[in-house]
C-alpha cells in the first residue's frame, strides 16, 4: 500500500475511535440526566419555579382571636346556607375579648372545700363584666358533667365558682384543674362561637 494511503487510513481510524468514545460519553450523560417532556418532571417549568420551598409559608393567623374569627368566617363562606343578613362577627369578637379578660386578667383565689374546690374569681371594669358573663354561663353548661355539681354566686367584684363531687375519686381532678382547667372543659366553646357569628345567640 502506498505510504500516503496508509497514513490516511491511520488518521481515519483515529477519528473513528474518537467518535465512538464521544458517542459513549453522550449516552452516559443521557442516562445520568434523562430528558422528559412531562411537566411534573421538568424542574425548570414556571410552575415549579414559582412554588415556595416547603416550610417557607406562614400558617398562623398571627393572633389567637384573629385566627378564631378567620376560621369562623371561612366556615360561613363555605356554607351556601349562611344567611349573611343575620351574621354578627362583632358579637363573636366581643366574646373573644371576654375570654381574653377572664383568661389573662381575672384573679382566681381557690380554696379546697369538702368534695372539691371553691374559687373567688374577681376583677375590675371590663374584666369584672367578662367574669360575670362567662363564668356563670360556663358553670351552667358543665353542671352535672363527670358527676360534678357546678354552681356560681355573684359577689361585688365577680363571682364565686364552686365545683364539687360526691365521689372522692373525682376530687383530686377538680382541684388539679383549678379555675382555668375547669373553664376550658367541653366542646361547647367552639359550637357557641359559630352560633354567635351566625346571629343565633346573644353575646354572653
BALOBA-1460 file (C-alpha; in Angstrom, 3 decimals):
// residues 204
<rec num="1" residu="x" x="0.000" y="0.000" z="0.000"/>
<rec num="2" residu="x" x="1.258" y="3.432" z="-0.814"/>
<rec num="3" residu="x" x="2.746" y="5.266" z="2.203"/>
<rec num="4" residu="x" x="0.414" y="8.243" z="1.813"/>
<rec num="5" residu="x" x="-2.587" y="5.997" z="1.667"/>
<rec num="6" residu="x" x="-1.527" y="4.147" z="4.829"/>
<rec num="7" residu="x" x="-1.173" y="7.454" z="6.640"/>
<rec num="8" residu="x" x="-4.696" y="8.486" z="5.663"/>
<rec num="9" residu="x" x="-6.076" y="5.135" z="6.850"/>
<rec num="10" residu="x" x="-4.454" y="5.586" z="10.249"/>
<rec num="11" residu="x" x="-5.884" y="9.102" z="10.602"/>
<rec num="12" residu="x" x="-9.334" y="7.794" z="9.683"/>
<rec num="13" residu="x" x="-9.028" y="5.035" z="12.293"/>
<rec num="14" residu="x" x="-8.108" y="7.543" z="14.996"/>
<rec num="15" residu="x" x="-11.142" y="9.694" z="14.163"/>
<rec num="16" residu="x" x="-13.385" y="6.605" z="14.229"/>
<rec num="17" residu="x" x="-12.153" y="5.654" z="17.707"/>
<rec num="18" residu="x" x="-12.665" y="9.257" z="18.900"/>
<rec num="19" residu="x" x="-16.228" y="9.263" z="17.512"/>
<rec num="20" residu="x" x="-17.050" y="6.023" z="19.354"/>
<rec num="21" residu="x" x="-15.719" y="7.421" z="22.651"/>
<rec num="22" residu="x" x="-17.694" y="10.664" z="22.200"/>
<rec num="23" residu="x" x="-20.916" y="8.766" z="21.491"/>
<rec num="24" residu="x" x="-20.377" y="6.646" z="24.604"/>
<rec num="25" residu="x" x="-19.920" y="9.752" z="26.761"/>
<rec num="26" residu="x" x="-23.151" y="11.259" z="25.421"/>
<rec num="27" residu="x" x="-25.047" y="8.054" z="26.194"/>
<rec num="28" residu="x" x="-23.790" y="8.073" z="29.784"/>
<rec num="29" residu="x" x="-24.846" y="11.701" z="30.191"/>
<rec num="30" residu="x" x="-28.341" y="10.890" z="28.910"/>
<rec num="31" residu="x" x="-28.588" y="8.009" z="31.399"/>
<rec num="32" residu="x" x="-27.485" y="10.165" z="34.336"/>
<rec num="33" residu="x" x="-29.762" y="13.084" z="33.365"/>
<rec num="34" residu="x" x="-32.714" y="11.693" z="31.379"/>
<rec num="35" residu="x" x="-34.766" y="14.218" z="29.439"/>
<rec num="36" residu="x" x="-38.566" y="14.215" z="29.614"/>
<rec num="37" residu="x" x="-41.391" y="16.270" z="28.249"/>
<rec num="38" residu="x" x="-43.597" y="15.608" z="31.341"/>
<rec num="39" residu="x" x="-44.182" y="18.984" z="33.071"/>
<rec num="40" residu="x" x="-44.074" y="17.444" z="36.544"/>
<rec num="41" residu="x" x="-40.587" y="16.093" z="35.850"/>
<rec num="42" residu="x" x="-39.170" y="19.214" z="34.269"/>
<rec num="43" residu="x" x="-37.573" y="21.094" z="37.166"/>
<rec num="44" residu="x" x="-37.258" y="24.232" z="35.057"/>
<rec num="45" residu="x" x="-41.020" y="24.662" z="34.460"/>
<rec num="46" residu="x" x="-42.519" y="28.005" z="35.592"/>
<rec num="47" residu="x" x="-44.946" y="26.195" z="37.959"/>
<rec num="48" residu="x" x="-42.165" y="24.603" z="39.948"/>
<rec num="49" residu="x" x="-40.035" y="27.735" z="39.842"/>
<rec num="50" residu="x" x="-42.854" y="29.752" z="41.393"/>
<rec num="51" residu="x" x="-43.729" y="27.210" z="44.094"/>
<rec num="52" residu="x" x="-42.344" y="28.121" z="47.545"/>
<rec num="53" residu="x" x="-39.973" y="25.779" z="49.276"/>
<rec num="54" residu="x" x="-41.524" y="23.616" z="51.997"/>
<rec num="55" residu="x" x="-41.694" y="25.367" z="55.367"/>
<rec num="56" residu="x" x="-41.320" y="28.890" z="53.985"/>
<rec num="57" residu="x" x="-45.007" y="29.916" z="54.045"/>
<rec num="58" residu="x" x="-46.524" y="31.098" z="57.379"/>
<rec num="59" residu="x" x="-49.629" y="29.222" z="58.527"/>
<rec num="60" residu="x" x="-50.638" y="31.012" z="61.759"/>
<rec num="61" residu="x" x="-53.016" y="33.959" z="61.649"/>
<rec num="62" residu="x" x="-50.728" y="35.927" z="63.981"/>
<rec num="63" residu="x" x="-53.036" y="36.243" z="66.990"/>
<rec num="64" residu="x" x="-55.391" y="33.755" z="68.620"/>
<rec num="65" residu="x" x="-58.602" y="35.792" z="68.453"/>
<rec num="66" residu="x" x="-57.830" y="36.850" z="64.879"/>
<rec num="67" residu="x" x="-57.284" y="33.198" z="63.965"/>
<rec num="68" residu="x" x="-60.523" y="32.112" z="65.649"/>
<rec num="69" residu="x" x="-62.518" y="34.719" z="63.712"/>
<rec num="70" residu="x" x="-60.749" y="33.808" z="60.479"/>
<rec num="71" residu="x" x="-61.716" y="30.157" z="60.982"/>
<rec num="72" residu="x" x="-65.372" y="31.041" z="61.604"/>
<rec num="73" residu="x" x="-65.513" y="33.328" z="58.566"/>
<rec num="74" residu="x" x="-64.070" y="30.501" z="56.466"/>
<rec num="75" residu="x" x="-66.820" y="28.152" z="57.699"/>
<rec num="76" residu="x" x="-69.518" y="30.705" z="56.934"/>
<rec num="77" residu="x" x="-68.097" y="31.383" z="53.463"/>
<rec num="78" residu="x" x="-68.021" y="27.664" z="52.675"/>
<rec num="79" residu="x" x="-71.654" y="27.129" z="53.757"/>
<rec num="80" residu="x" x="-74.113" y="28.045" z="50.978"/>
<rec num="81" residu="x" x="-76.894" y="28.151" z="53.602"/>
<rec num="82" residu="x" x="-75.264" y="31.044" z="55.509"/>
<rec num="83" residu="x" x="-77.747" y="33.880" z="55.993"/>
<rec num="84" residu="x" x="-75.441" y="36.884" z="55.840"/>
<rec num="85" residu="x" x="-78.248" y="39.204" z="56.958"/>
<rec num="86" residu="x" x="-78.020" y="37.522" z="60.386"/>
<rec num="87" residu="x" x="-74.238" y="37.121" z="60.682"/>
<rec num="88" residu="x" x="-72.723" y="39.075" z="63.587"/>
<rec num="89" residu="x" x="-68.951" y="38.704" z="63.667"/>
<rec num="90" residu="x" x="-68.710" y="41.674" z="66.061"/>
<rec num="91" residu="x" x="-70.672" y="39.677" z="68.665"/>
<rec num="92" residu="x" x="-68.088" y="36.908" z="68.427"/>
<rec num="93" residu="x" x="-65.291" y="39.470" z="68.717"/>
<rec num="94" residu="x" x="-66.763" y="40.834" z="71.966"/>
<rec num="95" residu="x" x="-66.962" y="37.320" z="73.379"/>
<rec num="96" residu="x" x="-63.338" y="36.637" z="72.462"/>
<rec num="97" residu="x" x="-62.382" y="39.822" z="74.305"/>
<rec num="98" residu="x" x="-64.255" y="38.443" z="77.330"/>
<rec num="99" residu="x" x="-62.285" y="35.213" z="77.044"/>
<rec num="100" residu="x" x="-59.045" y="37.168" z="76.967"/>
<rec num="101" residu="x" x="-60.027" y="39.173" z="80.051"/>
<rec num="102" residu="x" x="-61.040" y="36.094" z="82.049"/>
<rec num="103" residu="x" x="-58.010" y="34.063" z="80.994"/>
<rec num="104" residu="x" x="-55.314" y="36.699" z="81.486"/>
<rec num="105" residu="x" x="-56.648" y="39.388" z="83.801"/>
<rec num="106" residu="x" x="-59.094" y="37.778" z="86.246"/>
<rec num="107" residu="x" x="-57.845" y="36.977" z="89.728"/>
<rec num="108" residu="x" x="-58.724" y="33.430" z="90.835"/>
<rec num="109" residu="x" x="-58.349" y="32.515" z="94.508"/>
<rec num="110" residu="x" x="-59.025" y="28.815" z="95.024"/>
<rec num="111" residu="x" x="-59.647" y="27.084" z="98.342"/>
<rec num="112" residu="x" x="-60.391" y="23.401" z="98.910"/>
<rec num="113" residu="x" x="-63.824" y="22.539" z="100.264"/>
<rec num="114" residu="x" x="-65.385" y="19.194" z="101.054"/>
<rec num="115" residu="x" x="-65.644" y="17.301" z="97.785"/>
<rec num="116" residu="x" x="-63.848" y="19.819" z="95.612"/>
<rec num="117" residu="x" x="-62.953" y="23.474" z="95.195"/>
<rec num="118" residu="x" x="-64.352" y="26.954" z="95.728"/>
<rec num="119" residu="x" x="-62.873" y="29.770" z="93.638"/>
<rec num="120" residu="x" x="-63.312" y="33.530" z="94.036"/>
<rec num="121" residu="x" x="-62.981" y="34.968" z="90.539"/>
<rec num="122" residu="x" x="-62.617" y="38.742" z="90.640"/>
<rec num="123" residu="x" x="-61.585" y="41.721" z="88.582"/>
<rec num="124" residu="x" x="-62.298" y="45.360" z="87.809"/>
<rec num="125" residu="x" x="-64.039" y="47.136" z="84.956"/>
<rec num="126" residu="x" x="-64.053" y="45.182" z="81.714"/>
<rec num="127" residu="x" x="-62.591" y="42.131" z="83.445"/>
<rec num="128" residu="x" x="-65.350" y="42.053" z="86.070"/>
<rec num="129" residu="x" x="-68.051" y="42.269" z="83.383"/>
<rec num="130" residu="x" x="-66.406" y="39.453" z="81.439"/>
<rec num="131" residu="x" x="-66.297" y="37.280" z="84.566"/>
<rec num="132" residu="x" x="-69.989" y="37.861" z="85.223"/>
<rec num="133" residu="x" x="-70.895" y="36.916" z="81.667"/>
<rec num="134" residu="x" x="-68.634" y="33.938" z="81.154"/>
<rec num="135" residu="x" x="-68.248" y="32.073" z="84.424"/>
<rec num="136" residu="x" x="-71.950" y="31.528" z="85.294"/>
<rec num="137" residu="x" x="-72.704" y="30.591" z="81.670"/>
<rec num="138" residu="x" x="-69.906" y="28.027" z="81.622"/>
<rec num="139" residu="x" x="-70.892" y="26.631" z="85.033"/>
<rec num="140" residu="x" x="-74.415" y="26.092" z="83.727"/>
<rec num="141" residu="x" x="-73.043" y="24.233" z="80.675"/>
<rec num="142" residu="x" x="-70.926" y="21.744" z="82.625"/>
<rec num="143" residu="x" x="-73.053" y="21.273" z="85.753"/>
<rec num="144" residu="x" x="-73.647" y="17.545" z="86.098"/>
<rec num="145" residu="x" x="-70.741" y="16.521" z="83.866"/>
<rec num="146" residu="x" x="-68.410" y="13.894" z="85.349"/>
<rec num="147" residu="x" x="-70.794" y="13.622" z="88.295"/>
<rec num="148" residu="x" x="-69.866" y="17.164" z="89.392"/>
<rec num="149" residu="x" x="-72.002" y="19.862" z="90.929"/>
<rec num="150" residu="x" x="-71.006" y="23.242" z="89.448"/>
<rec num="151" residu="x" x="-72.559" y="26.440" z="90.803"/>
<rec num="152" residu="x" x="-71.835" y="30.161" z="90.917"/>
<rec num="153" residu="x" x="-72.850" y="33.009" z="93.192"/>
<rec num="154" residu="x" x="-72.367" y="36.723" z="92.456"/>
<rec num="155" residu="x" x="-70.117" y="38.873" z="94.633"/>
<rec num="156" residu="x" x="-69.296" y="42.567" z="94.405"/>
<rec num="157" residu="x" x="-66.283" y="42.242" z="92.106"/>
<rec num="158" residu="x" x="-67.032" y="38.985" z="90.313"/>
<rec num="159" residu="x" x="-68.396" y="35.545" z="91.155"/>
<rec num="160" residu="x" x="-67.684" y="32.552" z="93.367"/>
<rec num="161" residu="x" x="-67.408" y="29.311" z="91.431"/>
<rec num="162" residu="x" x="-67.901" y="26.076" z="93.384"/>
<rec num="163" residu="x" x="-67.185" y="22.655" z="91.896"/>
<rec num="164" residu="x" x="-67.710" y="19.508" z="93.978"/>
<rec num="165" residu="x" x="-68.314" y="15.813" z="93.596"/>
<rec num="166" residu="x" x="-69.816" y="13.199" z="95.901"/>
<rec num="167" residu="x" x="-67.288" y="10.726" z="94.515"/>
<rec num="168" residu="x" x="-63.991" y="11.027" z="96.459"/>
<rec num="169" residu="x" x="-62.060" y="9.684" z="93.453"/>
<rec num="170" residu="x" x="-63.020" y="12.781" z="91.438"/>
<rec num="171" residu="x" x="-61.886" y="15.390" z="93.951"/>
<rec num="172" residu="x" x="-58.191" y="15.354" z="93.006"/>
<rec num="173" residu="x" x="-59.037" y="16.091" z="89.374"/>
<rec num="174" residu="x" x="-61.234" y="19.063" z="90.305"/>
<rec num="175" residu="x" x="-58.516" y="20.542" z="92.478"/>
<rec num="176" residu="x" x="-55.800" y="19.798" z="89.953"/>
<rec num="177" residu="x" x="-57.643" y="21.524" z="87.129"/>
<rec num="178" residu="x" x="-58.237" y="24.706" z="89.107"/>
<rec num="179" residu="x" x="-60.063" y="27.684" z="87.625"/>
<rec num="180" residu="x" x="-58.862" y="27.721" z="84.015"/>
<rec num="181" residu="x" x="-58.735" y="23.952" z="83.728"/>
<rec num="182" residu="x" x="-62.411" y="23.865" z="84.634"/>
<rec num="183" residu="x" x="-63.212" y="26.784" z="82.313"/>
<rec num="184" residu="x" x="-61.792" y="25.109" z="79.211"/>
<rec num="185" residu="x" x="-63.730" y="21.854" z="79.596"/>
<rec num="186" residu="x" x="-66.176" y="20.835" z="76.895"/>
<rec num="187" residu="x" x="-66.653" y="21.363" z="73.153"/>
<rec num="188" residu="x" x="-69.398" y="23.945" z="73.537"/>
<rec num="189" residu="x" x="-66.941" y="26.856" z="73.234"/>
<rec num="190" residu="x" x="-66.425" y="26.216" z="69.527"/>
<rec num="191" residu="x" x="-70.120" y="25.434" z="68.994"/>
<rec num="192" residu="x" x="-71.352" y="28.637" z="70.532"/>
<rec num="193" residu="x" x="-68.695" y="30.693" z="68.754"/>
<rec num="194" residu="x" x="-70.218" y="29.617" z="65.455"/>
<rec num="195" residu="x" x="-73.736" y="30.206" z="66.797"/>
<rec num="196" residu="x" x="-72.752" y="33.720" z="67.903"/>
<rec num="197" residu="x" x="-71.288" y="34.515" z="64.496"/>
<rec num="198" residu="x" x="-74.461" y="33.279" z="62.800"/>
<rec num="199" residu="x" x="-76.581" y="35.536" z="64.994"/>
<rec num="200" residu="x" x="-78.241" y="32.583" z="66.715"/>
<rec num="201" residu="x" x="-77.374" y="33.547" z="70.282"/>
<rec num="202" residu="x" x="-76.626" y="36.780" z="72.143"/>
<rec num="203" residu="x" x="-73.229" y="37.803" z="73.472"/>
<rec num="204" residu="x" x="-72.681" y="36.462" z="76.949"/>
